[in-house]
Amino acid sequence: MKQWGHQIVHHFPDFATAHATMTNASQSLYNSPVILFITIPKDSPDWSIFDAGAFTQTLLLTATNRGLGSIVTYNSVRYPAVLHQVLTVPNDQRFIVGVSLGYVADEPINHFRSDRVALNKLLHFR
Ligand SMILES: Cc1cc2nc3c(=O)[nH]c(=O)nc-3n(C[C@H](O)[C@H](O)[C@H](O)COP(=O)(O)O)c2cc1C
């Protein structure tokens, strides 16, 4: 996360621009025309978190395959009480994440590509 923060700042001309751009993106929920909300029943077992993640991953891959950009956001589910009320989602559902979807604008923020951890740091054969 620290490395990501460092890299994103250097993606922009200066810190002030980076900060303003990221804050604005977050506050505008990434200017996406559509947000999908992933929910699970509140009384479901912990395994359902795994299912929701796998489901979301498939969703993201499908969106990409169809030419859509996507971003998983915790920000969009920070106030679940508001979402329950505004979206009339039953109270027995728990919001896990939001997925912003849309066609990607040709903006500097969308040209940022984060580094990936080397495979040998993640995968260990015993
Ligand atoms: C569960 C989860 C929640 C996230 N929430 C946010 C968020 O609220 N705001 C945000 O800018 N990025 C959030 N991210 C990160 C983005 O979805 C995405 O991973 C990030 O833009 C980096 O993209 P990259 O993995 O291709 O580098 C979240 C990621 C995950 C997995």
The ligand as a MOL file (V3000), in Angstrom:
LIG
                    3D

  0  0  0     0  0            999 V3000
M  V30 BEGIN CTAB
M  V30 COUNTS 31 33 0 0 0
M  V30 BEGIN ATOM
M  V30 1 C -12.1530 -5.1620 -1.4390 0
M  V30 2 C -11.5410 -3.9890 -2.1700 0
M  V30 3 C -12.0030 -2.7020 -1.8880 0
M  V30 4 C -11.4420 -1.5950 -2.5470 0
M  V30 5 N -11.9190 -0.3610 -2.2860 0
M  V30 6 C -11.4170 0.6940 -2.9460 0
M  V30 7 C -11.9240 2.0040 -2.7130 0
M  V30 8 O -12.8480 2.2160 -1.9290 0
M  V30 9 N -11.3590 3.0180 -3.3870 0
M  V30 10 C -10.3110 2.8020 -4.2670 0
M  V30 11 O -9.8170 3.7760 -4.8550 0
M  V30 12 N -9.8330 1.5760 -4.5290 0
M  V30 13 C -10.3500 0.5310 -3.8770 0
M  V30 14 N -9.8580 -0.7130 -4.1140 0
M  V30 15 C -8.7510 -0.8650 -5.0690 0
M  V30 16 C -9.2500 -0.9120 -6.5060 0
M  V30 17 O -10.3440 -1.7530 -6.6780 0
M  V30 18 C -8.1480 -1.4130 -7.4140 0
M  V30 19 O -7.6670 -2.6190 -6.9030 0
M  V30 20 C -7.1000 -0.3740 -7.4820 0
M  V30 21 O -7.5810 0.6800 -8.2490 0
M  V30 22 C -5.8030 -0.8930 -8.0450 0
M  V30 23 O -5.9860 -1.5040 -9.2320 0
M  V30 24 P -4.9250 -2.5580 -9.6260 0
M  V30 25 O -5.1280 -3.6920 -8.6620 0
M  V30 26 O -5.1960 -2.9170 -11.0270 0
M  V30 27 O -3.6280 -1.8680 -9.4240 0
M  V30 28 C -10.3930 -1.8010 -3.4900 0
M  V30 29 C -9.9520 -3.0990 -3.7750 0
M  V30 30 C -10.5160 -4.1740 -3.1270 0
M  V30 31 C -10.0300 -5.5740 -3.4670 0
M  V30 END ATOM
M  V30 BEGIN BOND
M  V30 1 1 1 2
M  V30 2 1 2 3
M  V30 3 2 2 30
M  V30 4 2 3 4
M  V30 5 1 4 5
M  V30 6 1 4 28
M  V30 7 2 5 6
M  V30 8 1 6 7
M  V30 9 1 6 13
M  V30 10 2 7 8
M  V30 11 1 7 9
M  V30 12 1 9 10
M  V30 13 2 10 11
M  V30 14 1 10 12
M  V30 15 2 12 13
M  V30 16 1 13 14
M  V30 17 1 14 15
M  V30 18 1 14 28
M  V30 19 1 15 16
M  V30 20 1 16 17
M  V30 21 1 16 18
M  V30 22 1 18 19
M  V30 23 1 18 20
M  V30 24 1 20 21
M  V30 25 1 20 22
M  V30 26 1 22 23
M  V30 27 1 23 24
M  V30 28 2 24 25
M  V30 29 1 24 26
M  V30 30 1 24 27
M  V30 31 2 28 29
M  V30 32 1 29 30
M  V30 33 1 30 31
M  V30 END BOND
M  V30 END CTAB
M  END
